[in-house]
Amino acid sequence: MPATEITDTYQRLVDLLDHHGADYDLIDHDPVGTTDAVSALRGHPVAQAAKCIVLMVKTDRKTRRHVLAVVPGDRRVDLGAVAALYGARYAGFADATTAERLARAVPGTVLPFAQDPAVELVVDPAVLAQPRLYFNAARLDRSVSLAPADYERIARPLVRPIATAG
């Protein structure tokens, strides 16, 4: 993904948070894209990290949807729960090229905000129960700490249990 697209995604995020008067902080750190390692650098429990994964859901032989699933950093996406939520035959991880295109970010930096209107945002309720949310800000070297109430107000996600033990 070209650096200009990553910069644009980062700037759109900051503009969005500023526009909505969100309670957020930017955190600079070493460039890391794994949840456990970056949580340690940021100094918070892994459960407060918003792990963001682009999924492909097949509701029938011809119909495919893309879902941005957001779960706590210490848990995994329950693909069966996502499939059941959509009445789908299959739910799985989107291929890397599709995920980058739809998220407008490289793996490890996907935002918990849908960047493409074709992507449906589904968030596990445990994400919103945290005192703060932390996620990489479309960059490996900068993160955001965000109030969960502001995240929910701005992102307007579908909130459903889609996480399982890590």
N, C-alpha and C positions, 0 to 999 in steps of 0.2 A: 504494500500500500504506500503510495507516495507520501512524503513528509508533509506536503501541503494539505492533504486530506486529513491527516491526523491533527495538524494544527487547527484546521477549520472545525473539526469535531470538538476539540478542546475549547476553542473560543466560543462555539455555540453553547456548550455546557455552561461556561462562566456567564455568558450573556443571559441564558435562561434563568440561572440561579439569581443573578442580579435583578433581572426584570421582575421576578416574583418575590423579591425581598427575602430570600431564603437565609436561614441561619446556617452558614457554612464556613469552613476554613480550608485553605489549600495547604498541603503538606509536601515539602520537597524531601526526597530520599533517594538512595541508590536505585538504579533501574532494576526492578524486580517485578516479575509477573505471576509468581505463585502465591496463592492466598496465605499459606502459613508463613512464608518468609517475609512478605510485605507487611503482614499484620504485626510481626515482631518488630520490624523497622519503625512502623507507625506507633507502636506501643499500646496496642489494644487487644482484647481477647479475639480470637479467630471468629467467634460467633457474631461479632459486630461487623465483619466484612460482608459486603454484598457480592456474592458470587453470581456472575451473569453469564448465561449460556444460551446461545442461539440453537433452537431445535427445529427440526422438520417433522411435521405431523401429517400423516396420510389418513384422511377421513374415508376415502374409498380409492379405487384403482386410479382415478383420474384427478382427484382433488388433493392438493398439498397446501399446507399453511405453514407459516413460519412463526415461531413463538420465541420471545425473549423470556426465559425463565430466570427468576432471581430468588436465590436461597441463601440462608446464612452460610458463612464461610466454613463452618465446621460440619456442614451437611452436604448431601448430594441431591441432585434432582431425581425425583422418583418418576421415571419415564412412564411407568404404568399409570400413575396418578394423572399425568399430563394426557396420556392417551384416553383415559376414562373421562376426563374433563371435556374433551372434544368429541367423544364418541368415536374415537379413531381406531383404526386397525393397527396403527404403528406410530410410535414416537421415538425419535432418535436424534443424535447430534447432527446438525447441519454440517456439510463439508466445509473445510476451512475457507475456501474461496467465497462461497455463498455467505458464510458467517461474517467475514471481513467486509464484504460488500454491503450487507444489510445493517451491520453494526457501525460501519464507517470507522472501524478500529481494528487493531491487530489482537490476536488472542492474548489474554492477560490484562487487557485495557478496556474491555467492553463495558460501556456505561449501563447503569440500570434504568435507562430511559430509551424507549424505542426511537431509533434514528430514521426509520423508514416507515411510511404509513402502511405498508404491507405486513409489518411485524406486530403481533399482538403481545402485549406485556402482561405477564402473570407473575405475581409475587407471593411467596409463602408468608403467612401471617407472622411467623417468627422473626422475619426481617424487620417488620414494623414495630415489634415489641422491644427492640434494642434501644438503649439510651442514645446512641449515635450510630450512624451508618458510615462505613468507610469503603471507598472503592477507588481504583486507579482512574485518573481523569483523562482517559483516552491517550495516556502517556505512561510509560513504565517508570518515569522518574518523578511523577507528581500524583498525589492523591487528593481526594476530597473527604472531609468529615462533614456530615450533613445531618440535621435534625430529621428524624423519621417522619414527623408530622408534616414538615415542609416537603419531603420527598413524596409522600402520599398525595398531598395537595397538588403538587406540580405534575407528577407523572400520571396520576389517576389510573393506577393499575387495577387489573382484576386480581382480587386477593383470594387465593385458594391454597389449601395445604398441598404442596407439591414437593416437599422435601422429605428425605429419609436419612437415617443415621449415616454419618460419614464413614 
